[in-house]
Amino acid sequence: MSTNLSGQRQDRPELQKAIEELAESGFVGIQLRVNDEQGEWVGSAGVRELGQSAKPLTNGHFRIGSSTKNFVATSVLMLVAEGRIGLDAPADDYLPEFGLDRRITVRMLLQHTSGIFNHTGELYEDGTIVLGVPWQGKEWVDNRFKTYLPEELVRLSLSKPTRFAPGTGWSYANTNYVLARLVIERVTGRSFAEEVQRLILEPLGMTGTVAPGASPEIPEPYNHGYYRYEDAGQKRTVDVTRQNPSWDGAGGDMISTTKDLHTYFSALMGGKILPAELLAEMRAPEATAGYGLGVFAQETEGGTIFHHNGALMGSAALMYSTPDGSKTLTAGLTWVDDADLSVAPAFQAAQQRFVDEVFCGRLGR
């Protein structure tokens, strides 16, 4: 059910049908929020907790994974606007202790063009996999409350060969955003949690969003996420709603709600957070993957949309908007994760289904 701009309630059966079908395709629970010319529609499907019948919350807290990167990028650009960070300055100017290649700029960190090895591991073009910090199987489950320091993650990355010379390629690396967060903390003298509160959360009234650092806690209320793994030949499933996200660091540790993500991304895309010239810089995509500075640009039948989705062990976020912020889709998904990432096809199908319906108007016609 939704309310349109004139206060009348709106049925969107095609949206409810979509989330129910997607819940059946492999998700524990889905919560979806759509804001468009018809008003705001909020719904959920599946269950809040395995083995229980309660439907998922429609505004519960969830781990947003790599959607965190957009908050980090926006914070950096706001500090650029304040004159405290140079977008094209060498990152080494701010973090000399790591001995970074002087060609790596702050912009390259935000755009994944630094060439730095990804501390969560790399898959090379020839199929070779080089592991980073453990984030799969029993090893991760047993250590899911372990704290990794950001400096530790950076040094791990720097101990590995670079992917390419700075600025000559594109490769998604969580470490870029660990470094970007350290730049924020270095120039402000405050934690990222404090800065994101000052810059974004407080001005927008976002009370459901947290940058938890190494805390495993998640604010109530929430839907539950799970992880399935093998232990001595037995399949086990464990509730991983509480976990220490510091292994991913600024690459994906934040927690939010569909309402807060709508508030934020609508304001960002609508030009209410960044000066116009910096918003244009953020949205200008490089050619390889259509990635700007902490945001993807995607061409659809309905026109260009911007997004940064994310996932972290049993939980994911979808965050989409039109260029003017007038139409947004935000969602929280929970599921039973595993080392094989077996939910990945269903996750990709969910993204496509929602984009088709909300931004291209294909379903329910």
C-alpha positions as CSV (number, residue, x, y, z in Angstrom):
1,M,0.0,0.0,0.0
2,S,1.3,3.5,-0.7
3,T,0.2,7.1,-0.4
4,N,0.3,9.4,-3.4
5,L,0.9,13.1,-3.3
6,S,-2.7,13.9,-2.8
7,G,-2.9,11.6,0.2
8,Q,-4.9,8.8,-1.5
9,R,-3.7,5.2,-0.9
10,Q,-2.3,3.4,-3.9
11,D,-2.3,-0.3,-4.7
12,R,0.7,-1.5,-6.7
13,P,-0.1,-5.2,-7.2
14,E,2.7,-5.6,-9.7
15,L,5.3,-4.6,-7.1
16,Q,3.9,-6.9,-4.5
17,K,3.8,-9.7,-7.1
18,A,7.4,-9.0,-8.0
19,I,8.8,-9.2,-4.5
20,E,6.7,-12.3,-3.6
21,E,8.1,-14.1,-6.7
22,L,11.6,-13.0,-5.9
23,A,11.3,-14.1,-2.3
24,E,10.4,-17.6,-3.5
25,S,13.5,-17.6,-5.8
26,G,15.9,-17.8,-2.9
27,F,15.6,-14.9,-0.5
28,V,14.5,-15.2,3.2
29,G,13.0,-11.7,3.1
30,I,12.6,-8.6,0.9
31,Q,11.6,-5.1,1.9
32,L,11.0,-2.6,-0.9
33,R,10.4,1.1,-1.0
34,V,9.5,3.0,-4.2
35,N,9.0,6.7,-4.5
36,D,7.8,8.0,-7.8
37,E,5.0,10.1,-9.4
38,Q,2.4,7.7,-7.9
39,G,3.6,8.5,-4.4
40,E,5.4,6.2,-2.0
41,W,4.9,2.4,-2.0
42,V,6.3,0.2,0.7
43,G,6.0,-3.6,0.9
44,S,7.7,-6.8,2.1
45,A,7.6,-10.5,1.2
46,G,9.1,-13.7,2.6
47,V,9.8,-14.0,6.4
48,R,11.6,-11.9,9.0
49,E,13.4,-15.0,10.4
50,L,13.9,-18.6,9.2
51,G,11.4,-21.0,10.8
52,Q,9.0,-18.1,11.7
53,S,5.9,-16.9,9.9
54,A,6.3,-13.1,10.6
55,K,6.6,-11.1,7.4
56,P,9.8,-9.0,7.0
57,L,9.8,-5.5,8.4
58,T,9.3,-2.8,5.8
59,N,11.7,-0.4,7.5
60,G,14.0,-2.7,9.4
61,H,17.7,-2.2,9.7
62,F,20.0,-4.2,7.4
63,R,23.7,-4.3,6.3
64,I,24.1,-2.3,3.1
65,G,27.4,-3.7,1.9
66,S,29.0,-1.8,-0.9
67,S,26.3,0.9,-0.9
68,T,28.6,2.2,1.9
69,K,31.0,3.3,-0.8
70,N,28.6,6.0,-2.0
71,F,28.5,7.5,1.5
72,V,32.3,7.5,1.6
73,A,32.6,9.1,-1.8
74,T,30.0,11.8,-0.9
75,S,31.8,12.5,2.3
76,V,35.1,12.9,0.5
77,L,33.5,15.2,-2.1
78,M,31.9,17.3,0.6
79,L,35.4,17.8,2.1
80,V,36.6,18.7,-1.3
81,A,33.9,21.4,-1.4
82,E,35.1,22.6,2.0
83,G,38.7,22.9,0.6
84,R,40.1,20.2,2.9
85,I,40.8,17.5,0.3
86,G,42.2,17.8,-3.2
87,L,40.4,15.5,-5.6
88,D,43.4,15.2,-7.8
89,A,46.0,15.4,-5.1
90,P,48.2,12.3,-4.5
91,A,46.6,10.1,-1.7
92,D,50.2,9.9,-0.4
93,D,50.0,13.5,0.7
94,Y,47.4,12.6,3.3
95,L,48.6,9.1,4.2
96,P,52.4,9.2,3.9
97,E,52.9,6.2,6.2
98,F,51.9,3.7,3.5
99,G,54.4,4.8,0.8
100,L,51.7,4.8,-1.8
101,D,52.6,5.3,-5.5
102,R,52.6,9.1,-5.9
103,R,50.5,8.7,-9.1
104,I,47.5,7.5,-7.1
105,T,45.1,10.4,-6.6
106,V,42.1,10.6,-4.3
107,R,39.9,10.5,-7.4
108,M,41.5,7.2,-8.4
109,L,40.6,5.7,-5.1
110,L,36.9,6.8,-5.5
111,Q,36.8,5.5,-9.1
112,H,38.7,2.2,-8.6
113,T,41.4,3.2,-11.1
114,S,44.3,3.1,-8.6
115,G,45.4,-0.5,-9.6
116,I,45.7,-1.4,-5.9
117,F,45.1,-5.1,-5.0
118,N,41.8,-5.8,-3.4
119,H,42.3,-6.9,0.2
120,T,39.2,-9.2,-0.1
121,G,40.9,-11.1,-2.9
122,E,41.3,-10.9,-6.7
123,L,40.0,-12.9,-9.6
124,Y,42.3,-12.4,-12.6
125,E,41.4,-12.6,-16.3
126,D,43.0,-16.0,-16.7
127,G,40.9,-17.4,-13.9
128,T,43.6,-17.3,-11.2
129,I,42.3,-16.4,-7.7
130,V,44.5,-14.7,-5.2
131,L,43.1,-14.7,-1.7
132,G,43.0,-11.8,0.7
133,V,41.4,-11.7,4.2
134,P,39.2,-14.8,4.8
135,W,35.5,-14.2,4.1
136,Q,34.1,-17.6,3.2
137,G,33.3,-20.9,4.7
138,K,34.0,-22.2,8.2
139,E,37.1,-20.0,8.6
140,W,35.0,-16.9,8.2
141,V,32.2,-18.2,10.5
142,D,34.6,-19.0,13.3
143,N,36.2,-15.6,13.0
144,R,33.1,-13.5,12.2
145,F,33.6,-11.3,15.3
146,K,37.3,-10.7,14.6
147,T,38.5,-7.0,14.3
148,Y,40.7,-6.0,11.4
149,L,42.3,-2.6,11.5
150,P,42.1,-0.5,8.3
151,E,45.9,-0.1,8.3
152,E,46.1,-3.9,8.4
153,L,43.9,-4.3,5.3
154,V,45.9,-1.6,3.4
155,R,49.2,-3.2,4.2
156,L,47.9,-6.6,3.1
157,S,46.9,-5.0,-0.3
158,L,50.2,-3.3,-0.7
159,S,52.1,-6.5,-0.1
160,K,50.6,-7.9,-3.3
161,P,51.4,-7.0,-6.9
162,T,49.4,-4.1,-8.3
163,R,46.7,-4.8,-11.0
164,F,48.0,-2.0,-13.4
165,A,49.7,1.3,-13.3
166,P,47.6,4.0,-11.6
167,G,45.0,5.5,-13.9
168,T,45.5,3.0,-16.8
169,G,42.7,0.5,-15.9
170,W,39.6,-0.2,-13.8
171,S,39.4,-2.8,-11.1
172,Y,36.9,-2.8,-8.2
173,A,38.8,-2.9,-4.9
174,N,37.4,-2.5,-1.4
175,T,40.9,-1.3,-0.3
176,N,40.4,1.9,-2.4
177,Y,37.6,2.9,0.0
178,V,39.5,1.8,3.1
179,L,42.1,4.4,2.0
180,A,39.5,7.0,1.2
181,R,38.0,6.7,4.7
182,L,41.5,7.0,6.2
183,V,41.9,10.2,4.2
184,I,38.7,11.6,5.7
185,E,39.8,10.7,9.2
186,R,43.3,12.1,8.7
187,V,42.1,15.5,7.4
188,T,39.3,16.0,9.9
189,G,40.9,14.4,13.0
190,R,37.6,12.6,13.6
191,S,36.3,9.1,12.9
192,F,34.4,8.4,9.7
193,A,31.3,7.6,11.9
194,E,31.5,11.2,13.4
195,E,32.1,12.8,10.0
196,V,29.3,11.1,8.2
197,Q,27.0,12.1,11.0
198,R,28.1,15.7,10.7
199,L,28.1,15.9,6.9
200,I,25.1,13.7,5.9
201,L,23.1,11.9,8.6
202,E,22.3,14.7,10.9
203,P,21.4,17.4,8.2
204,L,19.1,14.9,6.5
205,G,17.6,13.5,9.7
206,M,18.7,10.0,9.0
207,T,18.3,8.3,12.4
208,G,18.4,4.7,11.1
209,T,21.9,4.7,9.6
210,V,25.0,3.6,11.3
211,A,28.7,3.4,10.4
212,P,29.5,0.6,12.9
213,G,33.3,0.3,12.6
214,A,34.2,-3.0,14.3
215,S,31.0,-3.3,16.3
216,P,29.0,-6.5,15.4
217,E,25.7,-5.0,16.7
218,I,22.8,-4.0,14.5
219,P,20.1,-1.6,15.8
220,E,16.6,-3.1,16.5
221,P,14.4,-3.8,14.7
222,Y,15.9,-5.9,11.9
223,N,15.3,-8.9,9.5
224,H,17.7,-11.8,9.9
225,G,20.4,-12.9,7.5
226,Y,22.1,-16.3,7.5
227,Y,25.2,-18.2,6.3
228,R,25.4,-21.9,5.3
229,Y,28.8,-23.7,5.5
230,E,30.3,-27.1,5.7
231,D,31.8,-28.4,9.0
232,A,33.2,-31.9,9.2
233,G,31.1,-33.0,6.3
234,Q,27.9,-31.5,7.7
235,K,26.0,-28.5,6.3
236,R,25.3,-26.0,9.0
237,T,23.3,-22.7,8.9
238,V,24.1,-19.9,11.3
239,D,22.4,-16.5,11.9
240,V,25.0,-13.9,10.9
241,T,22.9,-10.8,11.5
242,R,25.4,-9.9,14.2
243,Q,28.9,-9.9,12.6
244,N,32.0,-7.7,12.7
245,P,32.2,-6.1,9.3
246,S,35.7,-4.7,9.7
247,W,37.1,-7.3,7.3
248,D,35.4,-5.3,4.5
249,G,35.9,-1.9,6.3
250,A,34.8,1.1,4.4
251,G,34.2,-1.1,1.4
252,G,30.9,-2.2,2.9
253,D,30.3,-2.0,6.6
254,M,27.3,0.5,7.0
255,I,23.8,-0.3,8.2
256,S,20.7,1.5,7.1
257,T,16.9,1.3,6.3
258,T,15.0,1.7,3.1
259,K,13.6,5.0,4.3
260,D,17.0,6.4,5.1
261,L,18.5,5.2,1.8
262,H,15.6,6.9,-0.1
263,T,16.1,10.2,1.9
264,Y,19.8,10.2,1.2
265,F,19.9,9.1,-2.5
266,S,17.0,11.3,-3.5
267,A,18.7,14.3,-1.8
268,L,22.1,13.5,-3.4
269,M,20.8,13.0,-6.9
270,G,18.5,16.0,-6.5
271,G,21.5,18.3,-6.0
272,K,20.8,19.0,-2.3
273,I,24.1,17.6,-0.9
274,L,27.0,18.4,-3.3
275,P,27.7,21.5,-5.4
276,A,26.6,21.0,-9.0
277,E,30.1,20.7,-10.3
278,L,31.1,18.0,-7.8
279,L,27.9,16.0,-8.4
280,A,28.7,16.1,-12.1
281,E,32.2,14.7,-11.3
282,M,30.6,12.0,-9.2
283,R,28.3,11.0,-12.0
284,A,30.8,11.0,-14.9
285,P,31.4,7.3,-15.6
286,E,34.7,5.9,-16.7
287,A,34.4,3.7,-19.8
288,T,35.0,0.2,-18.5
289,A,32.2,-0.4,-16.0
290,G,30.3,2.9,-16.0
291,Y,31.6,3.8,-12.6
292,G,31.8,7.4,-11.5
293,L,33.0,8.4,-8.1
294,G,31.2,5.9,-5.8
295,V,28.2,5.4,-8.1
296,F,27.3,3.4,-11.2
297,A,25.6,5.0,-14.2
298,Q,23.2,2.6,-16.0
299,E,21.4,3.1,-19.3
300,T,17.9,1.7,-19.4
301,E,14.9,2.0,-21.7
302,G,13.6,4.6,-19.3
303,G,16.8,6.7,-19.5
304,T,19.9,6.9,-17.3
305,I,19.7,5.8,-13.7
306,F,22.3,5.9,-11.0
307,H,22.9,3.3,-8.3
308,H,25.2,1.6,-5.9
309,N,24.0,-1.7,-4.6
310,G,25.8,-3.8,-2.0
311,A,25.8,-7.1,-0.1
312,L,27.5,-8.4,3.0
313,M,26.9,-12.0,4.3
314,G,23.2,-12.7,4.2
315,S,22.1,-9.1,3.7
316,A,22.0,-6.7,0.7
317,A,20.9,-3.2,-0.3
318,L,19.5,-1.8,-3.5
319,M,19.7,2.0,-4.0
320,Y,18.6,3.5,-7.4
321,S,17.5,6.9,-8.5
322,T,16.7,8.9,-11.6
323,P,19.2,11.8,-12.2
324,D,16.9,14.4,-10.6
325,G,16.2,12.3,-7.5
326,S,12.4,12.3,-8.2
327,K,12.1,8.5,-8.6
328,T,14.0,6.1,-6.2
329,L,14.0,2.5,-5.4
330,T,15.5,1.3,-2.2
331,A,15.4,-2.3,-0.9
332,G,16.8,-4.5,1.8
333,L,17.2,-8.3,1.1
334,T,18.1,-11.1,3.4
335,W,19.0,-14.7,2.5
336,V,21.1,-17.7,3.4
337,D,24.5,-17.0,2.1
338,D,27.2,-19.5,1.3
339,A,30.8,-19.8,0.0
340,D,29.6,-20.5,-3.5
341,L,27.5,-17.3,-3.6
342,S,24.7,-19.4,-4.8
343,V,22.1,-16.6,-4.4
344,A,24.0,-14.4,-6.9
345,P,21.8,-15.3,-9.9
346,A,18.7,-14.5,-7.9
347,F,20.2,-11.3,-6.7
348,Q,21.0,-10.2,-10.3
349,A,17.4,-11.2,-11.3
350,A,16.0,-9.1,-8.5
351,Q,17.9,-6.1,-9.6
352,Q,16.8,-6.4,-13.2
353,R,13.2,-7.1,-12.2
354,F,13.0,-4.0,-10.1
355,V,14.7,-1.8,-12.6
356,D,12.4,-3.1,-15.4
357,E,9.3,-2.4,-13.3
358,V,10.1,0.9,-11.6
359,F,12.3,2.7,-14.2
360,C,11.1,1.1,-17.5
361,G,7.5,0.3,-16.6
362,R,7.6,-3.1,-18.2
363,L,5.8,-5.3,-15.6
364,G,2.1,-5.1,-14.7
365,R,1.0,-3.5,-18.0
